[in-house]
Amino acid sequence: MLELRKLCVGYGPIDVLKGISLSVPTGSCVCLIGANGAGKTTTLSAICGLVAASSGDILFEGQPIHCVAADVIVRRGVSLVPEGRRVVSNMSVEDNLLVGAYTRRDDKIGVDLESVYRRFGRLRERRKQFAGQMSGGEQQMLAIGRALMARPRLLLLDEPSMGLAPQIVNDIFRTIREINAAGTTVLLVEQNARKALSIASYGYVLESGRINSEGKAGDLLKSPQIVAAYLGGA
């Protein structure tokens, strides 16, 4: 479904991504792990058209999207849950969700809104409340729900566990697993490598803008090098 080929991205004179290649097959859950500053968020931003590639290719369902506007990429079926959630704090929960459907012109928006409310009962309870008054975990539910309102075939998630209590993290990862099991392809960027690899089928390790390891998620969980570097040595 998604393929990056020797992708390079820089900010001014600084090279952030240095020729990375990866693929996300249809229906899979793939994770991209690595330390802060490795280039994980830049990778997702390039896929979404938020930053320009200096060279290389980004293909979605066989078609290049590295030279396509961000709103067109959303219409084609790619949706991002950004790092830090970025909900609109002075808008209601429901209005935030409807923002996620801004590119759509079909008559199923109400159906999908109800689907989000079934998945996240707390959002239904608080649908008229300002998003900024919600807890971090509730805002993360809202950010995922907003992305789902675009009806994505590929869902990108950037650090969904950041700043959340352990039980909320468990809930969020269970939800990601359920979304993937229901047919949405997932590319997950996450510092919590153990959690990410526990729900992914395949993983890539990004270090200083380059892919330095890849493999089946279960194999990476057992790799002494990955354990020492990213799993707390245990």
Secondary structure, 3 states (H helix, E strand, C coil): CEEEEEEEEEECCEEEEEEEEEEECCCCEEEEECCCCCCHHHHHHHHCCCCCCCEEEEEECCEECCCCCHHHHHHHCEEEECCCCCCCCCCEHHHHHHHCCCCCCCCCHHHHHHHHHHHCHHHHHCCCCEHHHCCHHHHHHHHHHHHHCCCCCEEEEECCCCCCCHHHHHHHHHHHHHHHHCCCEEEEECCCHHHHHHHCCEEEEEECCEEEEEEEHHHHHHCHHHHHHHCCCC
